[in-house]
Amino acid sequence: MADDSPSSRDGSAIWKFALIGGIASLPFTTLSYWQTGSELSLAPVFFGGILAGYLAARKLGVTSDVGTRAGIVGSLPVVWVAFDVVNASSGLAGPDWFVAGGTVLAIGFGLMVIILGSGLAALIGELGAKVGIWIARKTTAGRRTDTTHA
């Protein structure tokens, strides 16, 4: 049975706006890493968070975790960075125990890159959403919703 409570509808709508903001930042985040091969800029995640926060505040008025979710979606290129870290361990040479240990350490470091990178992107997305919410409230504060005085 589907849950049609207001909180579940708001949750799916928040995900919708988070996906819009996160997916909008993905090409720019990916491009930043692809161009350098070693540096990943999360600045596009900030702007995706602004977009998600603005849309959620304008359409829903509820903005719970929209920036965090947009940041996590926008951080998907961090996985590419982690794969590059693990792939670098394929060049290890030496005794089998050394290669095995180095590979395990590279995998562990790759997982830490994913966890820390996604967490940082979630924080940056949430900061962007706060700015987007502020913009939405400032732009709607001067408008009248009452049309009887037209």
PANU-528655 format. One record per residue (C-alpha): residue number from 1; residue in three letters; chain; x negated, y negated, z negated. Coordinates in nm, 3 decimals. Layout:
<recs>
i  aa  ch  x  y  z
NUM  ALA  A  X  Y  Z
...
</recs>
This chain:
<recs>
i  aa  ch  x  y  z
1  MET  A  0.000  0.000  0.000
2  ALA  A  -0.138  -0.341  0.098
3  ASP  A  -0.199  -0.597  -0.171
4  ASP  A  -0.025  -0.922  -0.071
5  SER  A  -0.099  -1.113  -0.388
6  PRO  A  -0.223  -1.471  -0.346
7  SER  A  -0.568  -1.379  -0.476
8  SER  A  -0.616  -1.104  -0.216
9  ARG  A  -0.500  -1.335  0.065
10  ASP  A  -0.742  -1.604  -0.056
11  GLY  A  -1.021  -1.346  -0.073
12  SER  A  -0.977  -1.241  0.288
13  ALA  A  -0.947  -1.603  0.400
14  ILE  A  -1.264  -1.689  0.208
15  TRP  A  -1.441  -1.404  0.386
16  LYS  A  -1.313  -1.541  0.717
17  PHE  A  -1.468  -1.882  0.651
18  ALA  A  -1.784  -1.725  0.509
19  LEU  A  -1.823  -1.519  0.826
20  ILE  A  -1.774  -1.828  1.041
21  GLY  A  -2.046  -2.016  0.853
22  GLY  A  -2.281  -1.718  0.828
23  ILE  A  -2.248  -1.613  1.190
24  ALA  A  -2.292  -1.974  1.304
25  SER  A  -2.629  -1.982  1.129
26  LEU  A  -2.752  -1.643  1.255
27  PRO  A  -2.880  -1.748  1.599
28  PHE  A  -3.083  -2.033  1.453
29  THR  A  -3.226  -1.825  1.169
30  THR  A  -3.316  -1.547  1.412
31  LEU  A  -3.469  -1.793  1.657
32  SER  A  -3.686  -1.945  1.385
33  TYR  A  -3.840  -1.605  1.307
34  TRP  A  -3.862  -1.494  1.669
35  GLN  A  -4.055  -1.807  1.771
36  THR  A  -4.314  -1.782  1.496
37  GLY  A  -4.324  -1.410  1.427
38  SER  A  -4.415  -1.476  1.066
39  GLU  A  -4.197  -1.755  0.925
40  LEU  A  -3.826  -1.735  0.857
41  SER  A  -3.644  -2.063  0.806
42  LEU  A  -3.329  -2.050  0.596
43  ALA  A  -3.233  -2.411  0.674
44  PRO  A  -2.963  -2.293  0.918
45  VAL  A  -2.804  -2.101  0.629
46  PHE  A  -2.765  -2.431  0.445
47  PHE  A  -2.574  -2.577  0.740
48  GLY  A  -2.367  -2.259  0.773
49  GLY  A  -2.279  -2.299  0.406
50  ILE  A  -2.174  -2.660  0.469
51  LEU  A  -1.945  -2.539  0.748
52  ALA  A  -1.799  -2.258  0.538
53  GLY  A  -1.744  -2.482  0.234
54  TYR  A  -1.585  -2.755  0.443
55  LEU  A  -1.346  -2.517  0.619
56  ALA  A  -1.250  -2.333  0.300
57  ALA  A  -1.186  -2.656  0.110
58  ARG  A  -0.980  -2.805  0.394
59  LYS  A  -0.772  -2.498  0.471
60  LEU  A  -0.742  -2.325  0.133
61  GLY  A  -0.841  -2.564  -0.139
62  VAL  A  -0.999  -2.252  -0.294
63  THR  A  -1.373  -2.223  -0.240
64  SER  A  -1.476  -1.940  -0.469
65  ASP  A  -1.811  -1.791  -0.353
66  VAL  A  -1.768  -1.894  0.011
67  GLY  A  -2.124  -2.029  0.026
68  THR  A  -2.276  -1.723  -0.136
69  ARG  A  -2.101  -1.499  0.114
70  ALA  A  -2.201  -1.720  0.408
71  GLY  A  -2.561  -1.714  0.285
72  ILE  A  -2.568  -1.337  0.267
73  VAL  A  -2.426  -1.306  0.619
74  GLY  A  -2.674  -1.566  0.744
75  SER  A  -2.964  -1.379  0.584
76  LEU  A  -2.940  -1.075  0.810
77  PRO  A  -3.267  -1.165  0.990
78  VAL  A  -3.442  -1.096  0.658
79  VAL  A  -3.394  -0.727  0.743
80  TRP  A  -3.602  -0.785  1.058
81  VAL  A  -3.879  -0.933  0.842
82  ALA  A  -3.866  -0.627  0.615
83  PHE  A  -3.895  -0.390  0.912
84  ASP  A  -4.200  -0.583  1.031
85  VAL  A  -4.355  -0.544  0.686
86  VAL  A  -4.293  -0.168  0.686
87  ASN  A  -4.412  -0.140  1.048
88  ALA  A  -4.742  -0.300  0.947
89  SER  A  -4.814  0.005  0.731
90  SER  A  -4.832  0.223  1.042
91  GLY  A  -5.184  0.092  1.098
92  LEU  A  -5.315  0.239  0.775
93  ALA  A  -5.602  0.483  0.805
94  GLY  A  -5.784  0.698  0.555
95  PRO  A  -5.703  1.000  0.344
96  ASP  A  -5.347  1.129  0.347
97  TRP  A  -5.283  1.021  -0.013
98  PHE  A  -5.392  0.666  0.074
99  VAL  A  -5.166  0.646  0.381
100  ALA  A  -4.871  0.792  0.187
101  GLY  A  -4.924  0.552  -0.104
102  GLY  A  -4.959  0.254  0.129
103  THR  A  -4.642  0.351  0.314
104  VAL  A  -4.446  0.384  -0.011
105  LEU  A  -4.573  0.045  -0.126
106  ALA  A  -4.483  -0.113  0.209
107  ILE  A  -4.130  0.029  0.190
108  GLY  A  -4.094  -0.100  -0.167
109  PHE  A  -4.223  -0.440  -0.063
110  GLY  A  -3.981  -0.441  0.233
111  LEU  A  -3.690  -0.373  -0.002
112  MET  A  -3.806  -0.656  -0.229
113  VAL  A  -3.821  -0.889  0.072
114  ILE  A  -3.460  -0.799  0.155
115  ILE  A  -3.339  -0.847  -0.204
116  LEU  A  -3.524  -1.173  -0.268
117  GLY  A  -3.458  -1.313  0.080
118  SER  A  -3.087  -1.239  0.061
119  GLY  A  -3.066  -1.383  -0.290
120  LEU  A  -3.243  -1.701  -0.181
121  ALA  A  -3.016  -1.728  0.124
122  ALA  A  -2.708  -1.682  -0.098
123  LEU  A  -2.829  -1.966  -0.322
124  ILE  A  -2.901  -2.190  -0.023
125  GLY  A  -2.561  -2.108  0.129
126  GLU  A  -2.389  -2.192  -0.199
127  LEU  A  -2.568  -2.526  -0.217
128  GLY  A  -2.459  -2.596  0.140
129  ALA  A  -2.101  -2.503  0.053
130  LYS  A  -2.104  -2.752  -0.236
131  VAL  A  -2.199  -3.024  0.013
132  GLY  A  -1.929  -2.906  0.255
133  ILE  A  -1.667  -2.907  -0.022
134  TRP  A  -1.772  -3.258  -0.121
135  ILE  A  -1.742  -3.376  0.241
136  ALA  A  -1.398  -3.214  0.276
137  ARG  A  -1.274  -3.380  -0.041
138  LYS  A  -1.415  -3.720  0.059
139  THR  A  -1.260  -3.706  0.407
140  THR  A  -0.918  -3.598  0.279
141  ALA  A  -0.911  -3.830  -0.024
142  GLY  A  -0.808  -4.135  0.179
143  ARG  A  -0.537  -3.960  0.378
144  ARG  A  -0.175  -3.966  0.276
145  THR  A  0.018  -3.646  0.301
146  ASP  A  0.344  -3.834  0.255
147  THR  A  0.476  -3.928  0.601
148  THR  A  0.793  -4.109  0.483
149  HIS  A  0.617  -4.448  0.491
150  ALA  A  0.516  -4.422  0.855
</recs>
